[in-house]
């Protein structure tokens, strides 16, 4: 006699499937990848190379590195947002991820860069594109890609995230700045987070920390700008050896596929 079977509804599976299927939240977290970032000890070499180049995109990238800003904030930057007397750049909330105005203290290097920018009649943008509008999102990373390839042709190690084995990106320089600030600048975490316009994860800390820490951030950005000029050989050689190791390993891996 055949035994009867009864189909069960998925609605009755609650409480049983979590041991078999991973949660959507965990799957989403696994897929998240960090933006490739240049090691901070390579920043000085990169900036020297960057400053030897010409063009609006090059200047926009330098501005972003000096200010720690996001791509949208950089590309939409306007002269009317800059107060040279107060040494501040006020980014309106419409371009900010947290949707509130953000004040960026400008280092002397950033002010010098701003003063060197040519003004286009009838255009308020710091970095206007060929048609007078904003630069495209891909433009800044294209500058890094070109520099990376050119450095490889010169026998250099390029500008890579040595952990991910990927070319650094504009957004990755925010991570570069954060790593440098955490390891070498000795500023409190909340100062660094404010500089990057991050939301404080600790709700209790955020409730008490309602200021903008502007004076401390001004000092932080000045120290960062000074570090961006650091091209001492002993700093570069450490990463040259490590970078060569990673490149050799990547080449060996590619040949074996």
N, C-alpha and C positions, 0 to 999 in steps of 0.2 A: 504494500500500500504506500503510495507516494505521500511524503510528508509535505504539508502545505507550508509555504513561506509567505511572509507578509512584508511588503516594502515599507520602510520607515521614512518618515518625513525629515528633511534636514533641520526643520524647526525644533525637532526633539533632541538634536545632537548637542545642545548647549551644555557646556561643562565637560564634554568628553573629547573634543577635538583639539584642545589647546596642547595636549601632549603629543599630537601627531603633526599638527600644522603650525609653523611659526607665525607669530602675530604680524599683521601688516606694518605695524610701527617698527618692529625689528627689521623687517625686510627693507623698509624705507631707509633706515639708518645704515644698513649694510651697503646700499647703493650710493650713499653720499661719498663724494671724493673731494678732498681738499684741493684748492687751487695750488698748482706748482709754485713754489717760492724759492727765490735765490737765497743761499746761505748769507747771513748778514756780514760775514767776513769777506764776502765778494762784492759788497755794495760799492765800496770806494773805487774799485777797478771798473765796475760797470758804469758808474757815474762819470768817470773820466772819459770812457769810451763814448758814452751818450753825449757828453758836452762837446765832443769833437765833431759832432754831426750837425746838420742843418735841417730846418723844416719845422712846421707848426706842430706836427705830431711828436717830434722829438721834445719840443719844449713842453708840450702837454704832459708827456710821460714824466719829465723831470719835475714838473709842478706836482703831479700826483704823488711821486715818491717823497718829496720834501714835506708835503702836507698830510700824507697818509689817507688821502681821499679815495672814494670809489670812482669808477669809470664815469657814471652818470653825473656825479658831482663835478668832476674835472671838465668833461666835455661841455657842460652847460655853464661853466664859470663865466661871470661877467665882470667887467671893469667896475660897474656900479655897486658890486658887492664887496669891493675892496676898500678898506679904510687905511691908507698908508700912515696917517698920523697916529692911529691907535694900533697899527700893525695887526690888523684883523681881517679875516675873510668871513663874511656872514653868508652861509648857504641857506637859502629859503627852504622851508619844510617840504615844498612840492618836489624837491629833488633828493630829499633825505629818506632813507629806509625807515626811520622811526617817525617820519612825518612831523617833525618839529624842527625849528630853526637850529642851526648848529654853527657855533663860532669857532673858527680855526685861528689860533695865534700864528702869525707869520714870522718865520726866522729871517735873519738878515739875507740869507741866501735866496729865500723865496721872494723877498722884496726886490732884491737885485734882479731876479729873473723877471718879475712883473714889470719893472721899469724898462727892461730891454725889449719887451714885446711891442711890435709895431701896431699902431692903431689904424683900424680900417674905418673910413668915413661911413657913418650910418649903421655901424655894427658894434654892439656892446660886448660881444663874445671875446674872451681872452684868446681862444684858439679856434677861429673860424675855419670851416672846411672850404674846399675849392669853390663851392657855390654860395658861400656866405653863411651857410647854416652850421649846425654842430657836426663835429667829426663823427664818423661811425664808430660803433662799439668795438669793432675788430681792429681799428686803426692802431691803437696803442700796443696791442699784442703783436701786431705785424712789425712794429719797430723792433721789439725784442727778438722776434724770430730772425729778422734781417741781421741784427747785431750778432746773434748766436752763430748763424751760418758764416758770417764774415770772420768771426773769431776762430772758428774751426779751420777755415781756410788758411789763417795765419799760423796755424799750429797750436792754437790755444785750446782750452777745454770748454769754451762756450759758456752759456749762462743757464745752467740747469738746476733743477731741484734734484739733488743727488740721492735723495731717498726714493722719489718716485721715478727717477730717470726720465723726466719730462722737462721740456724747456719752460723756464719761469714765465709767469704771466703778470699782467699789470696788477690784478687783484691780489696776486700772491705777494706783492711787495708790502701789502698791509700785514701779512703774516711775518714777513721779514722784519718789519718795523717792530712788531709785537715781540718777536723773539729777542731782538736786540735790546729792547726796553726792559724786558723781564730779566735778561741775563747780565746786562752791562750797565744799564742806566740807574738801577736802584731806586726807581720811583714806585710808589704804592700802586697796587693793581687798579684801583679806581681811577687814578690819573691816566693810566694807559688806556683803560676802557673808554673814558671820556674822550680821549684824543682820537680814538677810532670810531667815535659815535656809536658805541655798542650799548645795548641795554644791560644794566647790571642784573645778573642772574639771581643774586640774593635779594629777595624782596625787602627784608628787614634793612639791609644795607642801603638799598635804593631809597627807602622811606626817609632815612636820616641824611643821605647824601643828595641834597637838592640843589647844591651849587654847581657851577661849571668848572671849578678848579682852574680858572683861566691863567692865573699867574704861574702855577706849577706846570701847567701844560705849555706855557710859553717857554719856560726853561727846558722842558723836555724836548720841544721841537728844535730849539737852538742847539742842544747837544746832539740831536739826531742829524741836523744839517752839518755839523762839524764832523761827525763820524762818516758821513757820506763823502767827505773829502779825503778820508784815510786810505792811502794806497801803499802803505809801508810794505816792502818786499817780504818781511817775515810773516805778515798777515796773509798775503796772497799765496806764498809757497805752501803753507799748510793745506790749503784747499786745492792747489795745483796737483799735489801728490794724490790726495783723495779723489779728486775729479778724474785724474788719469786712470786710477784703479777702476772707477765705475764705468768709464768709457771703454776701457779694455775688456771689462767683464761683459758689457753690453754687446760689443763687437763679437766676442767669442760666442755668446749666446745666439746672436743672429746667424753666425756661420754654421751653428749646429742644428738649426731648424731645417 
